[in-house]
Amino acid sequence: MKTIVFVIPKLGGGGAERVISTLVRHIDKKKFKVHLIIVHDGGDYQTDLPVDVNLIKLPVSQVRYAIPSLYLEIRRIKPDIVFSSIRGFSALIALFKTFLPRKTKLVIRENNTPSESISESKYPLVWKIVYNTIFKKVDKIICQSDYMVEDFKNEFGFDESKLIRIYNPVDIEMVRQMSMQDPSPFGKEGYKNVVVVGKMMPQKGIDILLNSVAKNKNKLKNVKIWILGNGKYFRDYVKLSENLGITNYVNFVGRQANPFIWMKNADLFLLPSRYEGLPNVVLEAIACGCPVVSTSHPGGTKEIMELTGNIQGVVEELTWDNSWFNQNKIKVTELENVFGVKSILMQYEDLLYNLKNV
């Protein structure tokens, strides 16, 4: 049996947190003894943790104060593998990897297309140095898409032996069960309901969406758009919708603990992002049986759409064509074969159990 430590700031509502939650719940406990280290208590997915996962909360208030206690916990546990899925934590652990037991391998999962995401970060030059030096000390980097693998190779000169592509898992059964827990959240009948889910930040392209609505009002008389999510730019986007005169078309409903009810009952799921890693929300919308339209952008979204037979749903511009609402629903079996938990867990377990020095 191998001992593995998963490290994440919190089990909140983001895509990385959902993936870690899925991994620690489903990974074969006959092969792995699982520890999970967090900084912040009370995330959405924390209640889903099984009893055979050892949850450790560090005695600090912020990630930036976590280095001493995180290092001591890892030294105490003496794991075979440390697994991190948030960039800041991954960089911290990579910095002190030299001082960990020699047997301990460090695996990081990149949660976005690096060249795109660091260009929008507060300190892009610092992060370029991190990728070009510190991250090259890790034993394996899990990329969410083939696009991301090429990004690491072409932009930062990573050797292919350091990289592996494993798609994000979608727990189809869990998504479907949650999607049926409550009645439809939509009000008046007679409207086509479009759902958008994402953190209120530039990457997610909410401003692109709002401007497209203003430009195509004549096509949207019977359409209601519901935007789920919170974030730094929430009020800015609400104000933008007011300035554009589209408040009759767009509804900001904040973050929802169960977005699957919205997806299941919607006529369309829309992803207006500028770039992505591999968006879990698209996988989840497909699992709910909701047609999907996405902007064409850097990242793995197009791979999802191709592999599920929905490439026609990738558009260059948000023109709000009527054809968007007439797509065939994707068969769940097609989603299960490529992105289902069983398939993805086998790939993770094979990598982690047989991990060698590279």
N, C-alpha and C positions, 0 to 999 in steps of 0.2 A: 504493500500500500504506500502511495506517495502522499506527502503532506503538501497542501497548497494553501497559500494565503492570498485571498482577494482583497484588494485595497481600493476604497472609493470614499470620497468625502461624505456622501449620504445616499440613502436609497430613496431618492426623491422621484420626480416624475419625468426625467429626461430619458432620451433614448439609450445612453450608455448605462444608466441605472437600471433600465428595464432589461437590458441584455445581461448585466451581471446578476440581477435577480433571477432571471431564467436559468443561467448557468449554475448558480449555487443550489437552486431547487432541484434541478434535474440531473446534475452530474453524478456519475456512478459512485456511490459512497463505499462500495466494495473495493474500488480502485483508489479513491482519494479521501483523505481526511481533510475536511474543509474548515478553514478559519476565514472570517470576514471582518476586516478592520474598517471602522468608519470614524468620522469626526463628529458629525451632526446626527442626533437621534431623531426618530419620529417620521422618517420618510414614508411615502405611500406604500412602498413595496416591503417595508420591514415586517409588517404583520404576516406576510406570506412566507417568511423564512421557516423551513422545517427545523425540528428540534435537533437534528444531527449536524447542524451548522453552528460552529462556535462563534458567536457574535462578540466582538471586542470594540468598545467605544473608547477612543483615546481621550485623555483628560485635558483637552485643549479646546479653545473656542473657535479657532480659525486654522485653515490648512497651513498657512505660513508659519504657524507655531508648532507644527506637528513633527518636524524632523527628529528631535531627540526621542520622544516617546514612540514614534513609529519605528525608528531604528532599534530601540530596546525591545519592543514587542517582537520584531522579526528575529532578532538575535535570540530571544527567549524561546521562540517556537522552533527555530532551526528548520525552516521548511525546505522542501526540495524545489519549490517553485513559488515565486511572488508574481502575482498577476495584477496589473494596474490598467485602468481603462479611462482615466482622466489625465489630460496632458500635464497639468501642474504636478500632480502626485507622481506621475511617471518620471518626470524630470528630477524630482527630489530623490526618488529611490535610485535612479540611475547614478546620481551624484555620489551616493554612499555605497554603491554596489561592491566596490573594491573591498569594503570592510565587512561584508557579509560572509558567512561560511562559504567555503569554496564550492561546495556542492549545490548551493542555491542558484537557480537559474532565474533570470528576470524576463518575463514576457509582458509586453505592453500591447494593448489594443488601441489603435488609432481611431478616434471617433469622428473624424472629419477629413476632408481632402486637405492635406497639410499646406500646400502652396497657396491655396485660396484662403484658408482660415487664418494663417499667420499674417497674410497681407492686410487683414482687417483688424489685427490685434493691436493693442496699445504699444507694444514694443516689438515690431516685426524683425528688426535687426538682431535683437537678443534671441528671438525664437529661431531665426535662421542659424545662429551659432549653436543653439541647443540641438537642432536636427543634424547639423553637420559634424558635431563632435560628441556631445553627451549621449544622444540616442544611439550612436553607433556602438556603444558599450553593451547594449542589451543583447540578450540571446536570441530573441525572436520578436518580430513585430507583426501583429495580426492586422491585415488590411480588410476593410469591409467590401471592397470591390476590386475588379481588375484595373479599373481606372486609377484607384488609389495606389496599387502596386507600381504602375507606370509612373505615377507622380513622384513616389519615393526614389525611384531609379533615376528619372530624368532631371528632377529638380535638386536632389540632394546627393546623388551619386551612391545610393545604397546598393550593396551587392544583393543579388537576387536570393542568395542563400539565407539572408537575414529575414526575408519577407515571406509571408504566406497569406493567401486570400481565403478567408472564411466568411461567408455571408452571415448576416444577423439572423438569429432564429426568431420565428414567430410562433407563439403558443396558440395555435389555431383554436383548440378546444376551449381554452380559457377565454380568448377573445369572444368567441361565439356565445359562451355562457353569459359573460358580462353584458353582451349586446342585447340580451333578452331579459335583463333584470327589471327594467322599467319600461313604461310606455314611451311612445315617441315624444321627444321634447319640442317638436314643432307645433305651432299653433294653427292658424287658419289653413283650411284646405284650399286647393286650387293653385298653390305656388309650387314651383320647383325649388327645392332646398339644396343649397350648395354649402358644404362644410370645408373649412380651412382650419388646420390644427398646427400650431407652432409657437415657439417663443417669440415675443415681440422684439425682434432684433433685425438689423439690415439683411443678414443672410437669408432670412425667410421670405423676403420679397413682398411683405404686406403692402408697402407703398406702391410696388408694381401692380399688385392686385387692385388697389383703390383707384389708381389712375386709369386702369383698364375699364373699371366700372363706369367712371365718369365719361370716358370716351365712347362707351357702348350702351348708354342708357336706353336708347330706343329698342335694344334687343332684350332688355331685362325687365320689362314691365310685369312679368309673371314669375320673377326670380327673387328669392331671398338668400342672402349670403350670411352665413354664421361663422364668425371667427372665434376659435377657441384658443386661449393662451394668455399668459401674462408676460411681463418683462419690462425692461427699462424704457422701451419706446411706446408702451401702451397708450399713454395719454397723447403722445405726438400723433399716433395713427388715428385716434379718435378725433383729434382736432383736424387732421388732414381730411378725414371723411366729411366733417362739417364744412370745411372750406370748399370742398369739391361739390357740395350739395347732394351727397349720395346717402344721407342717413336713412332714407326710406328703403334703401336697398341692402344696407350693410348693418349687421348686428354684432357688436363686441360682447361676448358673454363670459370672458375671463377663462381661467383654467378650470377644466372639468375633471373630477376624479375618475369618471367613467365616460371617456369620449366615444366608446364603442357604440353606445346607444344612439349617438348622433350619426355616426357613420352608417350604422345598419339602416336607419330610417331616412337617410339623405338620398337625393336623386343623383348627386355627384360629389366626389371628393376632389378638391383642387390643391395642387402644390405649386405655388408661384416662386419658389426659391431661386436665389442667385447661384448657389452651389450647395451640395450636400455630400455626406459620406455615403451612407446607405440608409435612406429614411425609413425608420420603423413604421411611421404613420402610414406610408403607402402600403406596406405589407399588411398592416392591420386593417386598413380600409378594404383591401382586396379580400381579406379573411371575413370581413363583414358582408361581402357581396356587393360592395358599392363601386360603381364605375369610377375610374380615376383619369384625370387629366393633369399633366405636369408640364411646366416650362422645360425647354431643353437647356440643360446647364451642366457644368462640370460635376463629376461625381458618379455614383453608382445607380442613380434613379433610372437611367435609360436601360441599364442591365436588368433591373427588376421588370421593367415593362416589356423588354424583349423576351425574357425567360418565361413570362406568364402570358405571352401572346397578345400583348396590349400596346405594341409599339405605336399604333395609330393615336394613342392617347398622349404622346409627346408632341408638344406644339412649340413653334418658334415664338409665337406672340399670343397674348390672351385676347382673342378676337370674339369670344363668346358665341361661337357657331352653334346652331341648333343641333348639329351632329354630335356634339359633346354628350347630349342627354340620351342618345340613341345607341350607346355602345352595349355590346353583349357583356353580361356579367362573366367574370373569369371563374373557371371551375376551380374549386378549392383543392382538388386533387393535384392540379398543376402547381399550385402554391406549396402544397405539402411536400411534393417530391424534391423541390430545390431548397425551400426555406423552412420547412417544418423542423420542430425541435429535435425529433429523432435523428434526422439526417445531419443537422448542424452539430448536435452533441457528439455524434460519432467522430466527426472531424476534430472537434476540440479535444476529446478524450485521447484520440490517437496522437495528436500533436503533443499534448501535455505529458502523457504517460511515456512517450518514447523520445522526449526532448533530449537532444545532445548538444554539446558545445559546437558553435559554428565559428 
